[in-house]
């Protein structure tokens, strides 16, 4: 079963599960929240990367559309469990920051780095603009589902008295759009992650990929629990806000699969790099966020997750989507475009360093 796994892949697996065991041991001996927090974060990043690799390997055994569906379900697994445990702990601010941060990390930071790397090596990057334009429209819809409830709350409109009901309505609307986009994907061929992005020189047995995904799922549940448990005391000792931890640390740790986009851009496959990056952000915006709203409504009624986010988050997200749209709308990008995206991400992260 393990014959087709390369030595480097075995090392990644060993490191990921070794870090998971280390995080569990540190928590068991009560080594302190900072050590548990740091180890859990790194382990989450490694597990997220493994989930991405195992899902990609399934693409060698399943159809493109079927694999796209699996990736939609599993690609954000670490982040979903972190958010669920945060909701259970009543840390709604962490959930809001983590979800907004995931969109920013994927569509702004990772895409920016990918454009810089690709353009530095290949000059002006050219890519098909129809798909990025479509995704930008859907991202603006998702941003509207966050901005409008926020405005209703800040302006004290009558709808502000029904935040949870409004969040459920927005969640259902977004999920319907997600279902429609999935139907289009199945009809016209996969749009979420093109098959070329999954291509691997070595093919794992299907049983190994499924087994690894199952083990990663269990590890994710444990790590998410330990991470949230250590988050608040570690943040206080390190002098960082929980908002920054969610917006930056959780988001980046959960998006280590973004290395794929950077590698594709380095290879000159700008179409694939842009498509994968924007689709990753779209999955969070139109699938993960509404899913968590409904989970909160059903299971965590005492601490509901509404879509009335802090105004600065709404503004930052709106600006980010507008800048990404401007960068991608003409199907051309260079180092300056990538640097602008990275610079915007740094500005937003700096705002949340203090809370």
Order of alpha helices (4+ residues) and beta strands (2+ residues): alpha-alpha-alpha-alpha-alpha-alpha-beta-alpha-alpha-alpha-alpha-alpha-alpha-alpha-alpha-alpha-beta-alpha
